[in-house]
Amino acid sequence: VVVREPGQLRKGTTWGRDDGVEVCIAGKTPDGKLATFVLRGYAGGASQSVTVAGAPEDAAQRLGESVRFAAKVWKHGWNAEWAIPFEALGLKPEPNEKVPFNLGAFRSEREERHCWAGTLGENWRLDQAGVLRFK
């Protein structure tokens, strides 16, 4: 994520106020029910698994404990990297399987929201977003 004025980079953990990225993906709860999972990572290195899209608290917490997130601030911005185990999402991807997915970023510098697939709403509205197709 490129920023014009690195001194304005906000490293807190409030979505929509601090610089962050959001991964939204469809999965299943441990009891097999469909759920939309939302992971948020911030420029300061913190990450969260939240229930804003309706995933049950216990399933979101289990996912949050299994993911790995790293952020690195550099001269003109910051990078983020996720490791998200499919098992923690209740997925066992098969060839040509499609999984609803979206990705978003918030830049505090100009209060800009960017997304991979525009939903005209929250990034986690996966019925209006994109898909991951597995090989």
Buried (B, 14 or more C-beta within 10 A) or exposed (E): BEBEEBEEBBBBBEBEEBBBBBBBBBBBBEEEEEBBBBBBBBBBBBBBBBBBBEBBEEBBEBBBEBBEBEBEBEEEBBEBEBEBEEEBBBBEBEEEEEBBBBBBBBBBBEEEEEBBBBBEEBBBBBEBBBBBEEE
